[in-house]
Amino acid sequence: MPDTASVIIDDLRTPADADAFRTLNEAWITRFFALEDEDRAILGDPAGRIIEPGGAVFVARLGDEVVGCVGIAPEGERVFELVKMAVSAEHQGHGTGRRLIRAAIDRARTLGAQRITLETNSALASAVHLYETSGFRHLTAEERHPSPYVRADVAMVLDL
C-alpha cells in the first residue's frame, strides 16, 4: 500500500508536471473511453486553458513522481469546473483523490467561488461516489447545460 502521508498536493509548476497531467488523464480516458477534441485541447495546454484564465491545476507528488492531478477552470461568474481528475491506478483507493478534491475546493473558495461543477460518466462508479461523499449533488436534467464531452452523462455541483 502506498504511503499516502508522503503524498504532497502542490500547484502545477513545471513542464514535467504538465506532461504528468496529460499522461495521467490520457491513461484513464483511453482505458474507458476515447480522447475527444476538448480533452486534447486542455491536456495539451493546462496553463493556457486552466491556469491563465484564472483557475488552478494541482498535482499529487509522491517523491519525484506525480501520482494524481486535478484542475479548477473558471466557468462563469464565481463558478469553477472541477476538471481532469486523475490518480494513477496503483495509487487509487488510498485518499489521494479526496485530498486533490479538497485542495481544489479550498482554492476555489479562495478565488471567490460560490459553486463548483463537474461532469463525469456513470460507469465510473468509484469517482461518482467520491464526488458524492465530497459534497457534490447530481444536477437534474433541467439544471444541466450542453457538454463538450460525448461521455459526460453525469453532471454534479457543489454550492459553497
Secondary structure as UniProt FT lines:
FT   HELIX           4..6
FT   STRAND          7..11
FT   HELIX           15..32
FT   HELIX           37..44
FT   HELIX           47..51
FT   TURN            52..54
FT   STRAND          56..62
FT   TURN            63..64
FT   STRAND          65..76
FT   TURN            77..78
FT   STRAND          79..87
FT   HELIX           89..91
FT   TURN            92..93
FT   HELIX           96..110
FT   TURN            111..112
FT   STRAND          115..120
FT   TURN            122..123
FT   HELIX           125..133
FT   TURN            134..135
FT   STRAND          137..138
FT   TURN            141..143
FT   TURN            150..151
FT   STRAND          154..159
//
